[in-house]
Amino acid sequence: MKRRELVIILKIIKEYKLSLKNNSLQTKLIHAGEPEPKILGSVSMPVFQSSTFEYAGEKGYDAVRYIRLNNTPNHIALHKKLAAIENGEAAIVAASGMAIISTTLLTVLKAGDHLLAQDNLYGGTYDLITKDFENYGIEYDLVDANDPASWKSKLKPNTKAVYVETITNPLVEVCDLKSVVKFAKENNLVSMIDNTFASPYNYRPIEAGFDISLHSATKYLNGHTDLVAGAAIGKADMIERIVHKLNHLGGTLDPHTCFLLQRGMKTMVLRMKYQNESALRIAQYLENHPSVKKVNYPGLESNPSHTVAKELFEGFGGMLSFELNGGKDAAEKLISLLELPIHAPSLGGVETLITRPATTSHAGLSTEEREKTGISEGLIRLSVGIESTEDLIEDFKGALKNI
Ligand SMILES: Cc1ncc(COP(=O)(O)O)c(C=O)c1O
């Protein structure tokens, strides 16, 4: 490409649409962050699959255009869209959910600091905090997020941050998130929240007062089960610090994956609305089935998280978990008999996925650790996709008859 053309493209990129502040989430998902004017007329953002870019007078290492420095045109467009949809000042994507979670924690915390973390976190995050932090000289205490009154006793002079999840995995519990924000503000702590399970459609942490919203973008943000990615959204100065750390640790997202994620995100509202409705109907069906012992879903009136979820969320999400009267053996039989749900880990895609967390997301924990957090061997987790709800319920009806 001629240098003059490159300069024109860089100028266009600088003028990517900003946040479209007054528009709805659905409109922002389509238009925020998209180049304006369009690059060579292309309605869809092109992929700039180049590891490096011609020098154009950038000042400083972090401004040099290079994929690992997270500043290719595909990164810039995606960052603007992500910041806009959760009403943050800035955003950064990374190579996976764990890449952004680990990089963010290591940005906020240094040797000698102390973290308060919710006790039933996603297995990868739980392992990182409980097994690896010691090597970095970072202390932690696990807290019961449903009992804010107990957190004060865990505070230390070196406590720097709190870390929670909007909806926990796999028990789909929602803690009193308002109290978490209040506690963090009162005690001058950085508040971090993994918003993966809720998605920005159901909950927007920055608007609720959290400092950093984290996502495994692999799940609902992308929605198509064809990539891994992570994202952090927050104040511009905090995101800049995370970007610097990510530039050093190297967990960058490839431009082609940025392109796929940007494409997947555009349908998030449509997917989430359907998944919210479908999951609620399936949870209600299962709750009334005689072979089912217990259903965990915040949309059920019987669920302990229902009141807080109803107050805070747009919808209750597409994730539920349940136990059968027959325990682990019945769970395995059900999974093998179902025809539509695919027996696979991960979540948040258009296909319904079913798994036993003891063998997948929480396989890294000992049986005792799992039992302590309420994850039985027979617990089944369902990520409801966008298939017809009637077809899924029919499938469950048939399989449950035969276990
Ligand atoms: C809640 C939550 N956070 C983070 C992650 C990690 O994301 P990734 O697999 O994209 O690294 C997962 C993965 O399942 C998750 O469920």
The ligand as a Tripos MOL2 file, in Angstrom:
@<TRIPOS>MOLECULE
LIG
   16    16     1     0     0
SMALL
NO_CHARGES

@<TRIPOS>ATOM
      1 C1        -17.1150  -17.0190   34.1820 C.3       1 LIG1
      2 C2        -15.9130  -17.3110   33.3750 C.ar      1 LIG1
      3 N1        -14.8680  -16.4710   33.4160 N.ar      1 LIG1
      4 C3        -13.7460  -16.7070   32.7100 C.ar      1 LIG1
      5 C4        -13.6070  -17.8270   31.9260 C.ar      1 LIG1
      6 C5        -12.3250  -18.0550   31.1680 C.3       1 LIG1
      7 O1        -12.5170  -17.7310   29.8420 O.3       1 LIG1
      8 P1        -11.6230  -18.3000   28.6220 P.3       1 LIG1
      9 O2        -11.9270  -19.7570   28.4970 O.co2     1 LIG1
     10 O3        -12.0690  -17.4740   27.4580 O.co2     1 LIG1
     11 O4        -10.1970  -18.0700   28.9890 O.co2     1 LIG1
     12 C6        -14.6590  -18.7280   31.8340 C.ar      1 LIG1
     13 C7        -14.5500  -19.9260   30.9880 C.2       1 LIG1
     14 O5        -15.3780  -20.7990   30.9740 O.2       1 LIG1
     15 C8        -15.8440  -18.4660   32.5780 C.ar      1 LIG1
     16 O6        -16.8880  -19.3060   32.5560 O.3       1 LIG1
@<TRIPOS>BOND
     1     1     2 1
     2     2     3 ar
     3     2    15 ar
     4     3     4 ar
     5     4     5 ar
     6     5     6 1
     7     5    12 ar
     8     6     7 1
     9     7     8 1
    10     8     9 2
    11     8    10 1
    12     8    11 1
    13    12    13 1
    14    12    15 ar
    15    13    14 2
    16    15    16 1
@<TRIPOS>SUBSTRUCTURE
     1 LIG1         1 GROUP 0 **** ****
